[in-house]
Amino acid sequence: MSDSLNIRRLSYADLPQVIAIERRAFPTPWSLAMFVLELSKPSGVCLAATQGERVVGYLVCSRYDRVWHVMNVAVDDAHLREGIATALLTKLFETADRPSEQYTLEVRMSNHGAIALYERFGFRSAGLRPGYYHDNKEDAVVMWRTATSGDAVDPAAGARPAHA
């Protein structure tokens, strides 16, 4: 695609495109109401990756007390392996990181590409949530990341990033 990637704040106007990506990306997609709820939270970080006018990926991260929870990261299936999830996570950490900030997320045990991506950003496995995913009762890997004062996000240090 000739348009360069832009990462910006996700807006309500983006939701039709986001819902279309969501339905293709996940067996149990979020509803429109779930996205509206997350966008309405003033403490969250919701990002859109765009090429031209087209949304090609998004990230939703909510703040709960002292912990950030990465709730949803998805990339349009036509744009996988283009560095979009990496760009979204990089922008999240540029926006929210402070020394000792903590992040958590759940990811399907079978999603090896996403797990590897999160590990490149400093996430580490902290256990399992048995039967977490309703569609097939798959376990979720619970991952945590704590920012340090010297954090410099460099996911390129290593293999080409996989995408969630």
Summary of the structure (lengths in Angstrom):
residues: 164
radius of gyration: 15.0
end to end distance: 20.1
largest distance: 43.0
contacts: 473
relative contact order: 0.16
helix: 29%
strand: 32%
